[in-house]
């Protein structure tokens, strides 16, 4: 069975601090996809990144970076120089190959204080 | 670019009433997923359709039913509504011809049962 664990329920940081959101996953499949979504107070789910299980390269997009490590089944997300607009709930999710539903973690609520 | 459309965006119903949520996928997407997100919870998969046939079933109550029509739009029918059905309902669509099976989420329908 698939499972995604986001151990950090809530994180609070001061603006301009760096923050890392942890995600640990479980799956029996050798091929799978990992995702991060942002959910601001308005409620929509904003897609941030997709990573497939064969691509362990880290990725950087502006202030966002992702560290995928199959050896530890982790897909962590770092925001550099956090801003108030980064305040949201962040979900990590997993899916198998093919048209399969996403399994979400419980989410991490990030509050960035000015 | 066209996105997933959900209607209505907000819906208020009383206990024991019925509700119908609609989802219009991105053009040429053949697969639709429904997710339910309770307050403070992560999105939970309800049901999915591929080419108008049910493809997967999650934690959908027996009081709920859904279908996908010939134009690929989908409707989630909810009867005998309970207070616990108050949630954000997301629809997501994808194309089986897509290499990465990325699910594109709609803005959600916020259902309040009083």
HADDOCK unambig.tbl for C-alpha pairs under 7 A between the chains (distance, minus, plus):
assign (segid A and resid 44 and name CA) (segid B and resid 107 and name CA) 5.05 0.50 0.50
assign (segid A and resid 44 and name CA) (segid B and resid 108 and name CA) 6.64 0.50 0.50
assign (segid A and resid 45 and name CA) (segid B and resid 105 and name CA) 6.69 0.50 0.50
assign (segid A and resid 98 and name CA) (segid B and resid 101 and name CA) 6.41 0.50 0.50
assign (segid A and resid 99 and name CA) (segid B and resid 96 and name CA) 6.72 0.50 0.50
assign (segid A and resid 99 and name CA) (segid B and resid 101 and name CA) 6.36 0.50 0.50
assign (segid A and resid 101 and name CA) (segid B and resid 45 and name CA) 6.58 0.50 0.50
assign (segid A and resid 104 and name CA) (segid B and resid 42 and name CA) 6.33 0.50 0.50
assign (segid A and resid 104 and name CA) (segid B and resid 43 and name CA) 6.59 0.50 0.50
assign (segid A and resid 105 and name CA) (segid B and resid 42 and name CA) 6.66 0.50 0.50
assign (segid A and resid 106 and name CA) (segid B and resid 41 and name CA) 6.52 0.50 0.50
assign (segid A and resid 106 and name CA) (segid B and resid 42 and name CA) 5.14 0.50 0.50
assign (segid A and resid 107 and name CA) (segid B and resid 42 and name CA) 6.49 0.50 0.50
